[in-house]
């Protein structure tokens, strides 16, 4: 029997050798607990048979008095096994409506994400019992298939990949392996605190379920697997609907096309859009309110809804999904000392860059002191090859720029005159007219507002 535990663990990891051989760097998230310690030990064993570099990462949350000791324990274990080791300290920010457990997890994964580069692998030690707990937690929260699918064995993560090789292995097998090899791990007392939802399930609920249904862990794994398959089908359908409704020029969804879909497909498509844009998912109630109040509003209406740090708006029969922008002082003046260098705008408004083009853009000979300003009202621009002067307000309307974007749109000034409106036009007095010479074209790259 002891041999079986060792074989189960090692054979499971052996299946990931192709991933390891194609990886740039290989990391393991190492807390020092029994799960990550077994993963570290098994990867070290595999490394001795199939050489590869392994780097252990310990996240120091600083939440408990023993945190320093745990970091030192990790350093000692890795030194003994000749494994590179890094301890990263994080600050856990507890936001309203967020549990300490969730806040610590967010800080931990952000630190790990910042570490990974292209083709890097990050191994984590989640196992079958963790998967069962995650699935059950999402079930109790009323989650859909994506939540019930819980954790995938391999997933894109930051610039690399996250691998959970133990998802089909029970906690008991991991413990047996640890005892067999006489491993020395740390015990985090907070893991037994049943005030935390996951611990409550682990020590109160699941043991009770096992008395009646001994295979509950495996059964919940199957639920997660079925949900993952259902989610793939929903994603496939959403991709079909997205191609029909998405407007690439405005990065919006067409209201007319949306209204051709059933209510259920509308909800599915919106969830896909939020997920694609990496924005916080609204509740089911909020999602249905978006459909009723925004998508199904009168054709000439311009409704909008806010939740968390996001907003959804309707304009010109298009649906916009944005991150709510921080209010800013419209009188601010931003110098652009060297237009050859990209300019990052404040308040996460995006970036300005320049391109050198023959026969178009701003005449370089006209460029003296260049600044970025924002609309205050009353601005005018003489369009190229026209004799009349147009108000900026009328131009924005003609270009169908949504009203809420106009206040935050960067305007190019040379000296005290409006010289260009990036992505749209150059004012006549600053236009390069010699088609044989090179001019400066200014491009405005918006933040992830409507992508």
C-alpha positions as a Markdown table, in Angstrom:
| # | Residue | x | y | z |
|---|---|---|---|---|
| 1 | Unk | 0.0 | 0.0 | 0.0 |
| 2 | Unk | 2.7 | 2.6 | 0.8 |
| 3 | Unk | 4.1 | 2.0 | -2.7 |
| 4 | Unk | 0.7 | 2.8 | -4.1 |
| 5 | Unk | 0.5 | 6.3 | -2.6 |
| 6 | Unk | 3.9 | 7.1 | -4.0 |
| 7 | Unk | 3.0 | 5.7 | -7.5 |
| 8 | Unk | -0.3 | 7.6 | -7.6 |
| 9 | Unk | 1.4 | 11.0 | -6.9 |
| 10 | Unk | 4.4 | 10.5 | -9.2 |
| 11 | Unk | 2.4 | 9.0 | -12.1 |
| 12 | Unk | 0.0 | 11.9 | -11.9 |
| 13 | Unk | 2.9 | 14.4 | -12.2 |
| 14 | Unk | 4.6 | 12.4 | -14.9 |
| 15 | Unk | 1.6 | 13.2 | -17.2 |
| 16 | Unk | 2.6 | 16.8 | -17.1 |
| 17 | Unk | 6.2 | 16.2 | -18.3 |
| 18 | Unk | 5.3 | 17.5 | -21.8 |
| 19 | Unk | 4.2 | 20.8 | -20.3 |
| 20 | Unk | 7.3 | 20.9 | -18.2 |
| 21 | Unk | 9.6 | 20.3 | -21.2 |
| 22 | Unk | 8.0 | 23.1 | -23.2 |
| 23 | Unk | 7.9 | 25.6 | -20.3 |
| 24 | Unk | 10.1 | 28.6 | -19.9 |
| 25 | Unk | 10.2 | 28.7 | -16.1 |
| 26 | Unk | 8.5 | 26.3 | -13.6 |
| 27 | Unk | 7.2 | 27.7 | -10.4 |
| 28 | Unk | 5.4 | 26.1 | -7.5 |
| 29 | Unk | 3.1 | 28.0 | -5.1 |
| 30 | Unk | 4.5 | 26.8 | -1.7 |
| 31 | Unk | 2.7 | 27.7 | 1.5 |
| 32 | Unk | 4.5 | 25.1 | 3.6 |
| 33 | Unk | 1.3 | 23.2 | 4.4 |
| 34 | Unk | 1.0 | 19.4 | 3.7 |
| 35 | Unk | -0.5 | 19.8 | 0.2 |
| 36 | Unk | 2.1 | 22.1 | -1.2 |
| 37 | Unk | 4.9 | 20.3 | 0.6 |
| 38 | Unk | 3.9 | 17.0 | -1.0 |
| 39 | Unk | 3.7 | 18.7 | -4.4 |
| 40 | Unk | 7.2 | 20.2 | -3.8 |
| 41 | Unk | 8.6 | 16.8 | -2.7 |
| 42 | Unk | 7.0 | 14.9 | -5.7 |
| 43 | Unk | 8.2 | 17.5 | -8.2 |
| 44 | Unk | 11.7 | 17.3 | -6.7 |
| 45 | Unk | 11.6 | 13.5 | -7.1 |
| 46 | Unk | 10.4 | 14.0 | -10.7 |
| 47 | Unk | 13.2 | 16.6 | -11.3 |
| 48 | Unk | 15.8 | 14.0 | -10.2 |
| 49 | Unk | 14.6 | 11.6 | -12.9 |
| 50 | Unk | 13.9 | 14.3 | -15.6 |
| 51 | Unk | 16.0 | 17.3 | -14.9 |
| 52 | Unk | 14.3 | 20.7 | -14.9 |
| 53 | Unk | 14.7 | 23.9 | -12.9 |
| 54 | Unk | 12.1 | 24.5 | -10.1 |
| 55 | Unk | 11.4 | 27.7 | -8.3 |
| 56 | Unk | 9.3 | 27.8 | -5.1 |
| 57 | Unk | 7.2 | 30.9 | -4.3 |
| 58 | Unk | 6.0 | 31.6 | -0.8 |
| 59 | Unk | 3.4 | 34.3 | -0.4 |
| 60 | Unk | 3.8 | 36.1 | 3.0 |
| 61 | Unk | 0.4 | 37.5 | 3.9 |
| 62 | Unk | 1.5 | 38.9 | 7.3 |
| 63 | Unk | -1.9 | 38.1 | 8.8 |
| 64 | Unk | -0.8 | 35.8 | 11.6 |
| 65 | Unk | 2.1 | 36.0 | 14.1 |
| 66 | Unk | 3.6 | 32.8 | 12.7 |
| 67 | Unk | 3.9 | 34.2 | 9.2 |
| 68 | Unk | 7.7 | 34.9 | 9.5 |
| 69 | Unk | 8.3 | 31.4 | 10.8 |
| 70 | Unk | 6.5 | 29.9 | 7.8 |
| 71 | Unk | 8.6 | 31.9 | 5.4 |
| 72 | Unk | 11.7 | 30.7 | 7.1 |
| 73 | Unk | 10.5 | 27.1 | 7.1 |
| 74 | Unk | 10.0 | 27.3 | 3.3 |
| 75 | Unk | 13.5 | 28.8 | 2.8 |
| 76 | Unk | 15.0 | 25.9 | 4.9 |
| 77 | Unk | 13.1 | 23.1 | 3.1 |
| 78 | Unk | 14.1 | 24.5 | -0.3 |
| 79 | Unk | 17.7 | 24.9 | 0.6 |
| 80 | Unk | 17.8 | 21.3 | 1.7 |
| 81 | Unk | 16.4 | 20.2 | -1.6 |
| 82 | Unk | 18.5 | 22.7 | -3.7 |
| 83 | Unk | 15.4 | 24.5 | -5.0 |
| 84 | Unk | 15.3 | 28.2 | -5.8 |
| 85 | Unk | 13.1 | 30.0 | -3.2 |
| 86 | Unk | 11.4 | 33.4 | -3.1 |
| 87 | Unk | 9.2 | 34.8 | -0.4 |
| 88 | Unk | 6.9 | 37.7 | -1.6 |
| 89 | Unk | 5.2 | 39.9 | 1.0 |
| 90 | Unk | 1.7 | 41.2 | 0.1 |
| 91 | Unk | -0.7 | 43.6 | 1.6 |
| 92 | Unk | -4.2 | 42.2 | 2.0 |
| 93 | Unk | -6.7 | 45.0 | 1.3 |
| 94 | Unk | -10.1 | 44.2 | 2.9 |
| 95 | Unk | -12.8 | 45.9 | 0.8 |
| 96 | Unk | -16.5 | 46.3 | 1.6 |
| 97 | Unk | -18.4 | 43.1 | 1.0 |
| 98 | Unk | -15.2 | 41.0 | 0.7 |
| 99 | Unk | -14.2 | 38.4 | 3.2 |
| 100 | Unk | -10.7 | 38.2 | 4.6 |
| 101 | Unk | -10.3 | 34.8 | 3.0 |
| 102 | Unk | -11.2 | 36.2 | -0.4 |
| 103 | Unk | -9.1 | 39.3 | 0.0 |
| 104 | Unk | -6.0 | 37.2 | 0.9 |
| 105 | Unk | -6.6 | 35.0 | -2.1 |
| 106 | Unk | -6.9 | 38.0 | -4.4 |
| 107 | Unk | -3.6 | 39.4 | -3.1 |
| 108 | Unk | -1.9 | 36.0 | -3.4 |
| 109 | Unk | -2.9 | 35.4 | -6.9 |
| 110 | Unk | -2.1 | 38.9 | -8.0 |
| 111 | Unk | 1.4 | 38.5 | -6.7 |
| 112 | Unk | 1.8 | 35.2 | -8.5 |
| 113 | Unk | 0.4 | 36.6 | -11.7 |
| 114 | Unk | 2.9 | 39.4 | -11.6 |
| 115 | Unk | 5.7 | 36.9 | -11.5 |
| 116 | Unk | 4.8 | 34.8 | -14.6 |
| 117 | Unk | 6.2 | 35.5 | -18.1 |
| 118 | Unk | 5.3 | 33.9 | -21.4 |
| 119 | Unk | 5.3 | 30.1 | -21.3 |
| 120 | Unk | 5.9 | 29.9 | -17.5 |
| 121 | Unk | 4.2 | 27.2 | -15.5 |
| 122 | Unk | 2.8 | 27.6 | -12.0 |
| 123 | Unk | 2.0 | 24.4 | -10.1 |
| 124 | Unk | -0.5 | 24.7 | -7.2 |
| 125 | Unk | -1.6 | 21.8 | -4.9 |
| 126 | Unk | -5.4 | 22.0 | -5.0 |
| 127 | Unk | -6.8 | 18.5 | -4.7 |
| 128 | Unk | -10.1 | 16.6 | -5.0 |
| 129 | Unk | -11.4 | 17.7 | -1.7 |
| 130 | Unk | -10.7 | 21.3 | -2.5 |
| 131 | Unk | -12.5 | 20.9 | -5.8 |
| 132 | Unk | -15.5 | 19.4 | -4.0 |
| 133 | Unk | -15.6 | 22.3 | -1.5 |
| 134 | Unk | -15.3 | 24.8 | -4.3 |
| 135 | Unk | -18.1 | 23.2 | -6.3 |
| 136 | Unk | -20.3 | 23.1 | -3.2 |
| 137 | Unk | -19.6 | 26.7 | -2.2 |
| 138 | Unk | -20.6 | 27.9 | -5.7 |
| 139 | Unk | -23.7 | 25.8 | -5.5 |
| 140 | Unk | -24.7 | 27.4 | -2.2 |
| 141 | Unk | -24.1 | 30.8 | -3.7 |
| 142 | Unk | -26.4 | 30.0 | -6.6 |
| 143 | Unk | -23.7 | 30.0 | -9.3 |
| 144 | Unk | -24.2 | 28.9 | -12.8 |
| 145 | Unk | -22.1 | 26.3 | -14.8 |
| 146 | Unk | -18.9 | 28.4 | -14.7 |
| 147 | Unk | -19.0 | 28.5 | -10.9 |
| 148 | Unk | -20.0 | 24.8 | -10.5 |
| 149 | Unk | -17.1 | 23.8 | -12.9 |
| 150 | Unk | -14.9 | 25.0 | -10.0 |
| 151 | Unk | -11.2 | 24.7 | -10.9 |
| 152 | Unk | -9.7 | 23.5 | -14.2 |
| 153 | Unk | -6.7 | 21.2 | -14.1 |
| 154 | Unk | -4.8 | 23.5 | -16.6 |
| 155 | Unk | -5.7 | 27.1 | -17.4 |
| 156 | Unk | -4.2 | 30.2 | -18.8 |
| 157 | Unk | -2.9 | 32.4 | -16.0 |
| 158 | Unk | -1.3 | 35.8 | -16.5 |
| 159 | Unk | 1.2 | 35.3 | -19.3 |
| 160 | Unk | 1.7 | 31.6 | -18.6 |
| 161 | Unk | -0.3 | 28.6 | -17.3 |
| 162 | Unk | -1.6 | 27.4 | -13.9 |
| 163 | Unk | -1.5 | 23.7 | -13.3 |
| 164 | Unk | -3.4 | 21.8 | -10.6 |
| 165 | Unk | -2.1 | 18.2 | -11.0 |
| 166 | Unk | -3.8 | 16.9 | -7.8 |
| 167 | Unk | -7.4 | 17.6 | -8.6 |
| 168 | Unk | -8.3 | 13.9 | -9.0 |
| 169 | Unk | -6.3 | 13.0 | -5.8 |
| 170 | Unk | -7.9 | 13.0 | -2.4 |
| 171 | Unk | -6.6 | 14.7 | 0.6 |
| 172 | Unk | -6.1 | 11.3 | 2.3 |
| 173 | Unk | -3.8 | 10.1 | -0.4 |
| 174 | Unk | -1.7 | 13.3 | 0.0 |
| 175 | Unk | -1.5 | 12.8 | 3.7 |
| 176 | Unk | -0.5 | 9.2 | 3.3 |
| 177 | Unk | 2.2 | 10.2 | 0.9 |
| 178 | Unk | 3.5 | 12.8 | 3.4 |
| 179 | Unk | 3.6 | 10.3 | 6.3 |
| 180 | Unk | 5.2 | 7.7 | 4.1 |
| 181 | Unk | 8.1 | 10.1 | 3.3 |
| 182 | Unk | 8.1 | 11.5 | 6.8 |
| 183 | Unk | 7.7 | 15.0 | 5.6 |
| 184 | Unk | 7.7 | 18.0 | 7.9 |
| 185 | Unk | 5.1 | 20.6 | 7.2 |
| 186 | Unk | 3.4 | 23.5 | 8.9 |
| 187 | Unk | -0.1 | 23.7 | 10.3 |
| 188 | Unk | -2.0 | 26.9 | 9.8 |
| 189 | Unk | -4.5 | 27.1 | 12.7 |
| 190 | Unk | -6.7 | 29.4 | 10.7 |
| 191 | Unk | -7.5 | 26.5 | 8.4 |
| 192 | Unk | -9.5 | 25.0 | 11.2 |
| 193 | Unk | -11.5 | 28.2 | 11.9 |
| 194 | Unk | -15.0 | 27.3 | 11.0 |
| 195 | Unk | -16.0 | 31.0 | 10.8 |
| 196 | Unk | -14.6 | 30.8 | 7.3 |
| 197 | Unk | -17.1 | 29.3 | 4.8 |
| 198 | Unk | -14.7 | 26.8 | 3.3 |
| 199 | Unk | -13.5 | 25.5 | 6.6 |
| 200 | Unk | -17.2 | 25.2 | 7.8 |
| 201 | Unk | -17.9 | 23.0 | 4.8 |
| 202 | Unk | -14.6 | 21.0 | 5.3 |
| 203 | Unk | -15.1 | 20.2 | 9.0 |
| 204 | Unk | -18.8 | 20.4 | 9.6 |
| 205 | Unk | -20.8 | 19.8 | 6.4 |
| 206 | Unk | -18.8 | 17.4 | 4.2 |
| 207 | Unk | -18.0 | 14.9 | 7.0 |
| 208 | Unk | -21.8 | 14.7 | 7.7 |
| 209 | Unk | -22.5 | 14.2 | 3.9 |
| 210 | Unk | -19.8 | 11.4 | 3.8 |
| 211 | Unk | -21.7 | 9.5 | 6.6 |
| 212 | Unk | -24.6 | 9.1 | 4.2 |
| 213 | Unk | -22.8 | 9.4 | 0.8 |
| 214 | Unk | -19.1 | 8.2 | 1.3 |
| 215 | Unk | -18.2 | 9.1 | -2.3 |
| 216 | Unk | -19.5 | 12.7 | -2.0 |
| 217 | Unk | -16.1 | 14.1 | -3.0 |
| 218 | Unk | -15.9 | 12.1 | -6.2 |
| 219 | Unk | -19.6 | 12.9 | -6.9 |
| 220 | Unk | -19.0 | 16.6 | -6.6 |
| 221 | Unk | -15.9 | 16.2 | -8.9 |
| 222 | Unk | -18.3 | 14.7 | -11.5 |
| 223 | Unk | -20.7 | 17.7 | -11.0 |
| 224 | Unk | -17.8 | 20.0 | -11.7 |
| 225 | Unk | -16.8 | 18.0 | -14.7 |
| 226 | Unk | -20.3 | 18.0 | -16.2 |
| 227 | Unk | -20.7 | 21.8 | -15.4 |
| 228 | Unk | -17.4 | 22.4 | -17.2 |
| 229 | Unk | -18.7 | 20.6 | -20.3 |
| 230 | Unk | -22.0 | 22.6 | -20.2 |
| 231 | Unk | -20.0 | 25.8 | -19.8 |
| 232 | Unk | -18.0 | 25.0 | -23.0 |
| 233 | Unk | -21.3 | 24.6 | -24.9 |
| 234 | Unk | -22.6 | 28.0 | -23.5 |
| 235 | Unk | -19.3 | 29.7 | -24.4 |
| 236 | Unk | -19.6 | 28.2 | -27.9 |
| 237 | Unk | -23.1 | 29.6 | -28.3 |
| 238 | Unk | -22.1 | 32.9 | -26.9 |
| 239 | Unk | -19.2 | 33.2 | -29.4 |
| 240 | Unk | -21.7 | 32.7 | -32.2 |
| 241 | Unk | -24.0 | 35.3 | -30.8 |
| 242 | Unk | -21.1 | 37.7 | -30.1 |
| 243 | Unk | -20.0 | 37.6 | -33.8 |
| 244 | Unk | -23.5 | 38.5 | -34.8 |
| 245 | Unk | -23.9 | 41.4 | -32.4 |
| 246 | Unk | -20.4 | 42.8 | -31.9 |
| 247 | Unk | -19.6 | 46.1 | -33.6 |
| 248 | Unk | -15.8 | 46.3 | -33.9 |
| 249 | Unk | -15.7 | 50.0 | -34.9 |
| 250 | Unk | -17.3 | 51.1 | -31.6 |
| 251 | Unk | -16.5 | 48.1 | -29.5 |
| 252 | Unk | -20.2 | 47.7 | -28.7 |
| 253 | Unk | -23.1 | 45.3 | -29.1 |
| 254 | Unk | -25.9 | 46.1 | -31.5 |
| 255 | Unk | -29.2 | 46.5 | -29.7 |
| 256 | Unk | -31.1 | 45.4 | -32.9 |
| 257 | Unk | -29.1 | 42.2 | -33.1 |
| 258 | Unk | -29.5 | 41.6 | -29.3 |
| 259 | Unk | -33.2 | 41.9 | -29.6 |
| 260 | Unk | -33.3 | 39.1 | -32.1 |
| 261 | Unk | -32.0 | 36.7 | -29.4 |
| 262 | Unk | -34.2 | 35.0 | -26.7 |
| 263 | Unk | -34.0 | 36.3 | -23.2 |
| 264 | Unk | -31.8 | 33.3 | -22.1 |
| 265 | Unk | -29.4 | 33.9 | -25.0 |
| 266 | Unk | -29.2 | 37.6 | -24.1 |
| 267 | Unk | -28.2 | 36.7 | -20.6 |
| 268 | Unk | -25.7 | 34.1 | -21.8 |
| 269 | Unk | -24.1 | 36.6 | -24.2 |
| 270 | Unk | -23.9 | 39.4 | -21.6 |
| 271 | Unk | -22.1 | 37.0 | -19.2 |
| 272 | Unk | -19.7 | 36.1 | -22.0 |
| 273 | Unk | -19.1 | 39.8 | -22.7 |
| 274 | Unk | -18.4 | 40.7 | -19.1 |
| 275 | Unk | -16.1 | 37.7 | -18.7 |
| 276 | Unk | -14.3 | 38.5 | -22.0 |
| 277 | Unk | -13.6 | 42.0 | -20.7 |
| 278 | Unk | -12.5 | 40.7 | -17.3 |
| 279 | Unk | -15.1 | 42.8 | -15.6 |
| 280 | Unk | -16.9 | 41.9 | -12.4 |
| 281 | Unk | -20.0 | 39.8 | -13.1 |
| 282 | Unk | -23.3 | 41.4 | -12.1 |
| 283 | Unk | -25.8 | 39.4 | -10.1 |
| 284 | Unk | -28.6 | 37.5 | -11.9 |
| 285 | Unk | -31.0 | 40.3 | -10.7 |
| 286 | Unk | -28.7 | 43.0 | -12.1 |
| 287 | Unk | -28.3 | 41.1 | -15.3 |
| 288 | Unk | -32.1 | 40.9 | -15.8 |
| 289 | Unk | -32.4 | 44.6 | -15.0 |
| 290 | Unk | -29.9 | 45.4 | -17.7 |
| 291 | Unk | -32.0 | 43.5 | -20.3 |
| 292 | Unk | -35.3 | 45.0 | -19.1 |
| 293 | Unk | -34.1 | 48.6 | -18.5 |
| 294 | Unk | -31.3 | 49.1 | -21.0 |
| 295 | Unk | -31.6 | 46.6 | -23.9 |
| 296 | Unk | -35.5 | 46.7 | -24.0 |
| 297 | Unk | -35.7 | 50.4 | -23.5 |
| 298 | Unk | -37.4 | 52.7 | -26.1 |
| 299 | Unk | -35.3 | 53.2 | -29.2 |
| 300 | Unk | -34.5 | 56.8 | -28.5 |
| 301 | Unk | -33.7 | 56.3 | -24.8 |
| 302 | Unk | -30.2 | 56.6 | -23.4 |
| 303 | Unk | -30.5 | 54.6 | -20.1 |
| 304 | Unk | -27.5 | 53.4 | -18.0 |
| 305 | Unk | -26.9 | 51.3 | -15.0 |
| 306 | Unk | -24.0 | 51.3 | -12.5 |
| 307 | Unk | -22.7 | 48.4 | -10.3 |
| 308 | Unk | -19.5 | 48.1 | -8.4 |
| 309 | Unk | -16.9 | 50.0 | -10.6 |
| 310 | Unk | -18.7 | 49.3 | -13.9 |
| 311 | Unk | -21.4 | 50.8 | -15.9 |
| 312 | Unk | -23.5 | 49.8 | -18.9 |
| 313 | Unk | -25.0 | 52.4 | -21.3 |
| 314 | Unk | -27.1 | 52.6 | -24.4 |
| 315 | Unk | -26.4 | 55.2 | -27.1 |
| 316 | Unk | -27.2 | 55.4 | -30.8 |
| 317 | Unk | -28.8 | 51.9 | -30.5 |
| 318 | Unk | -25.5 | 50.4 | -29.3 |
| 319 | Unk | -24.7 | 48.9 | -25.9 |
| 320 | Unk | -21.5 | 50.1 | -24.2 |
| 321 | Unk | -19.8 | 48.4 | -21.3 |
| 322 | Unk | -17.3 | 50.5 | -19.4 |
| 323 | Unk | -15.3 | 50.8 | -16.3 |
| 324 | Unk | -16.5 | 53.9 | -14.4 |
| 325 | Unk | -13.9 | 56.6 | -14.8 |
| 326 | Unk | -12.6 | 58.7 | -11.9 |
| 327 | Unk | -13.9 | 62.3 | -12.2 |
| 328 | Unk | -11.1 | 64.7 | -13.2 |
| 329 | Unk | -10.4 | 68.4 | -13.3 |
| 330 | Unk | -11.2 | 69.5 | -16.9 |
| 331 | Unk | -8.8 | 72.5 | -16.6 |
| 332 | Unk | -5.7 | 70.3 | -16.3 |
| 333 | Unk | -3.0 | 70.9 | -18.8 |
| 334 | Unk | -0.5 | 68.0 | -19.6 |
| 335 | Unk | 2.8 | 68.9 | -21.3 |
| 336 | Unk | 4.0 | 66.5 | -24.0 |
| 337 | Unk | 7.7 | 67.4 | -24.1 |
| 338 | Unk | 8.7 | 64.7 | -26.6 |
| 339 | Unk | 6.0 | 63.5 | -28.9 |
| 340 | Unk | 8.2 | 60.7 | -30.1 |
| 341 | Unk | 7.7 | 59.1 | -26.7 |
| 342 | Unk | 4.2 | 57.6 | -25.8 |
| 343 | Unk | 2.3 | 59.7 | -23.2 |
| 344 | Unk | 0.4 | 57.9 | -20.5 |
| 345 | Unk | -2.6 | 59.9 | -19.5 |
| 346 | Unk | -3.8 | 60.3 | -15.9 |
| 347 | Unk | -6.9 | 58.7 | -14.4 |
| 348 | Unk | -6.3 | 55.6 | -16.5 |
| 349 | Unk | -7.5 | 57.4 | -19.6 |
| 350 | Unk | -5.2 | 55.6 | -21.9 |
| 351 | Unk | -2.1 | 56.5 | -24.0 |
| 352 | Unk | -1.2 | 58.8 | -26.8 |
| 353 | Unk | 1.4 | 57.7 | -29.4 |
| 354 | Unk | 2.6 | 59.2 | -32.7 |
| 355 | Unk | 3.3 | 57.7 | -36.2 |
| 356 | Unk | 5.4 | 59.3 | -38.9 |
| 357 | Unk | 3.4 | 59.3 | -42.2 |
| 358 | Unk | 4.1 | 60.7 | -45.6 |
| 359 | Unk | 1.8 | 63.5 | -46.7 |
| 360 | Unk | -0.6 | 63.5 | -43.7 |
| 361 | Unk | -0.9 | 64.5 | -40.1 |
| 362 | Unk | 0.5 | 67.6 | -38.2 |
| 363 | Unk | 3.2 | 69.6 | -40.0 |
| 364 | Unk | 6.3 | 69.1 | -37.8 |
| 365 | Unk | 7.4 | 72.7 | -38.5 |
| 366 | Unk | 4.3 | 73.9 | -36.7 |
| 367 | Unk | 5.1 | 71.9 | -33.5 |
| 368 | Unk | 6.4 | 74.1 | -30.7 |
| 369 | Unk | 5.0 | 73.7 | -27.2 |
| 370 | Unk | 2.6 | 70.7 | -27.3 |
| 371 | Unk | 0.1 | 70.1 | -24.5 |
| 372 | Unk | -2.9 | 67.9 | -23.8 |
| 373 | Unk | -6.1 | 69.5 | -22.7 |
| 374 | Unk | -9.7 | 68.4 | -22.2 |
| 375 | Unk | -13.0 | 69.9 | -23.3 |
| 376 | Unk | -14.4 | 72.8 | -21.3 |
| 377 | Unk | -16.9 | 74.1 | -23.8 |
| 378 | Unk | -16.6 | 76.6 | -26.7 |
| 379 | Unk | -13.7 | 74.9 | -28.5 |
| 380 | Unk | -13.7 | 75.2 | -32.3 |
| 381 | Unk | -11.7 | 73.6 | -35.2 |
| 382 | Unk | -11.3 | 74.5 | -38.8 |
| 383 | Unk | -11.4 | 71.2 | -40.7 |
| 384 | Unk | -8.9 | 70.6 | -43.5 |
| 385 | Unk | -9.8 | 72.1 | -46.9 |
| 386 | Unk | -12.8 | 73.8 | -45.6 |
| 387 | Unk | -13.4 | 77.5 | -45.0 |
| 388 | Unk | -15.9 | 77.3 | -42.2 |
| 389 | Unk | -15.2 | 76.8 | -38.5 |
| 390 | Unk | -16.9 | 74.0 | -36.6 |
| 391 | Unk | -17.6 | 73.8 | -32.9 |
| 392 | Unk | -16.1 | 70.8 | -31.2 |
| 393 | Unk | -19.5 | 69.9 | -29.8 |
| 394 | Unk | -21.0 | 69.6 | -33.3 |
| 395 | Unk | -18.0 | 67.5 | -34.5 |
| 396 | Unk | -18.4 | 65.1 | -31.6 |
| 397 | Unk | -22.0 | 64.8 | -32.4 |
| 398 | Unk | -21.3 | 64.2 | -36.1 |
| 399 | Unk | -18.7 | 61.5 | -35.2 |
| 400 | Unk | -21.3 | 59.9 | -32.9 |
| 401 | Unk | -19.0 | 60.0 | -29.9 |
| 402 | Unk | -20.9 | 59.0 | -26.8 |
| 403 | Unk | -21.6 | 62.1 | -24.6 |
| 404 | Unk | -19.9 | 60.6 | -21.5 |
| 405 | Unk | -16.7 | 60.1 | -23.4 |
| 406 | Unk | -16.4 | 63.7 | -24.6 |
| 407 | Unk | -15.3 | 65.1 | -21.3 |
| 408 | Unk | -12.4 | 62.7 | -21.1 |
| 409 | Unk | -11.2 | 62.8 | -24.7 |
| 410 | Unk | -7.7 | 64.2 | -25.0 |
| 411 | Unk | -7.2 | 67.3 | -27.3 |
| 412 | Unk | -3.9 | 68.3 | -28.8 |
| 413 | Unk | -2.9 | 71.9 | -28.4 |
| 414 | Unk | 0.1 | 73.7 | -29.9 |
| 415 | Unk | 0.7 | 76.9 | -28.0 |
| 416 | Unk | -2.8 | 78.0 | -27.1 |
| 417 | Unk | -4.6 | 76.7 | -30.2 |
| 418 | Unk | -6.5 | 73.4 | -30.7 |
| 419 | Unk | -4.3 | 71.6 | -33.3 |
| 420 | Unk | -5.7 | 68.1 | -33.5 |
| 421 | Unk | -8.3 | 65.7 | -32.3 |
| 422 | Unk | -6.6 | 62.3 | -32.2 |
| 423 | Unk | -8.0 | 59.5 | -34.3 |
| 424 | Unk | -10.3 | 62.0 | -36.0 |
| 425 | Unk | -8.7 | 65.1 | -37.6 |
| 426 | Unk | -6.0 | 67.8 | -37.7 |
| 427 | Unk | -7.2 | 71.4 | -37.6 |
| 428 | Unk | -6.5 | 73.2 | -40.8 |
| 429 | Unk | -3.8 | 75.6 | -39.7 |
| 430 | Unk | -1.6 | 72.7 | -38.4 |
| 431 | Unk | -2.1 | 70.3 | -41.3 |
| 432 | Unk | 0.8 | 69.1 | -43.4 |
| 433 | Unk | -0.1 | 70.1 | -47.0 |
| 434 | Unk | 3.0 | 69.0 | -48.8 |
| 435 | Unk | 2.3 | 65.4 | -49.8 |
| 436 | Unk | 6.0 | 64.6 | -50.3 |
| 437 | Unk | 7.0 | 65.5 | -46.7 |
| 438 | Unk | 6.4 | 63.5 | -43.5 |
| 439 | Unk | 3.8 | 64.5 | -40.9 |
| 440 | Unk | 3.0 | 63.5 | -37.4 |
| 441 | Unk | -0.2 | 61.4 | -36.8 |
| 442 | Unk | -1.4 | 61.2 | -33.2 |
| 443 | Unk | -3.2 | 58.1 | -32.1 |
| 444 | Unk | -5.3 | 57.8 | -29.0 |
| 445 | Unk | -5.4 | 54.3 | -27.4 |
| 446 | Unk | -8.3 | 54.1 | -25.0 |
| 447 | Unk | -8.1 | 52.0 | -21.9 |
| 448 | Unk | -10.2 | 48.8 | -21.8 |
| 449 | Unk | -13.4 | 50.8 | -21.9 |
| 450 | Unk | -15.2 | 49.2 | -24.8 |
| 451 | Unk | -13.2 | 46.3 | -25.9 |
